Amino acid sequence: MLERFRAFLDDPSRGDSDYQVSYADHFFNVRSLFARSDSLDVLPIFPEVEGTLGETQNTAKDEQTYTYGLRMKLNGTVGTIPSTFFYYTSLLDPDSPDHQERLKSAWWNPRSFAGEVLQMAILYYALFLIPDDDVFLNRLWQFLGRLRTDSAEKKGNCFGGSASSYSTRVPHRQDRRNSSKKRDSPSKPSYANRQLDRHRFRSTAISPFVAVSCVWMTIA
């Protein structure tokens, strides 16, 4: 689905004006928002490859070792919040204290946060709330249209509704695993829940760089 989202951004039949959105009196171009190298940092899961950190050669064993740097973000906890996913979706809610503080406080950059909110809203809507079907693009364009033309109040309600949908549809797996409450009948998992359950990871929010070595051996 991420490939479809990238194709949505790169649609040659669309002009930049089609990608104009705004929030809290700050205007952005969606293409520009996602052209930044850190545009996908709001995802709860992503790998970051640093590249080759070095290499060593052992002539006695006829081995050459290449060391690569990897960092993985694996939907871990953020402080007392059970997952990175919940941390970001809670920031979407315009009624949350964190959202209001970052949008209005002089200690934060309101424009930067407004852009981050739009990034989260668009990316999470595309990847977690709408299914990958024939009307995927139509739904995404409709959502973008709302972010372009709706009033600030309606946009706030839209973000708040999305945050509520995430919190009710995607319970933290740790909570479900430790829960002893029995259900009368199994319920069908939501689309967003199925998307997250594809990833069977357990880790901190952002792991430190890990050196991974690959040994190349020459066999006579």
DALIN-V552451 format. One line per field, one symbol per residue. ss: DSSP state (a for helix, b for strand, c for the rest). burial: b if it has 16 or more other ideal C-beta (glycine too) atoms within 10 Angstrom, else e. A space follows every 50 residues. Layout:
ss = ???
burial = ???
This chain:
ss = caaaaaaaaccccccaaaabbbbccbbbbaaaacccccccccccbbbbbb bbbbbbbbccccbbbbbbbbbbbbcccbccbccaaaaaaaaaccccaaaa aaaacccccaaaaaaaaaaaaaaaaaaaaccccccaaaaaaaaaaaaaac caaaaaaaaaaaaaaaaaacccaaaaaaccccccccccccaaaaaaaccc cccccccccbbbbbbbbccc
burial = eeeebeebeeeeeeeeeebbbbbbebebebeebbeeeebeebbbbeeeee eeeeeeeeeeeeeeeeebeeebbbbbbbeeebbbbbbbbbbbbbeeeebe ebbeeeeeeeeebbbbbbbbbbbbbbbbbbeeeeebbeebeebbeebbeb eeeebbebbbebbebbbebbbbbeeeeeeeeeeeeeeeebebbebbeeee eeeebeeeeeeeeeeeeeee
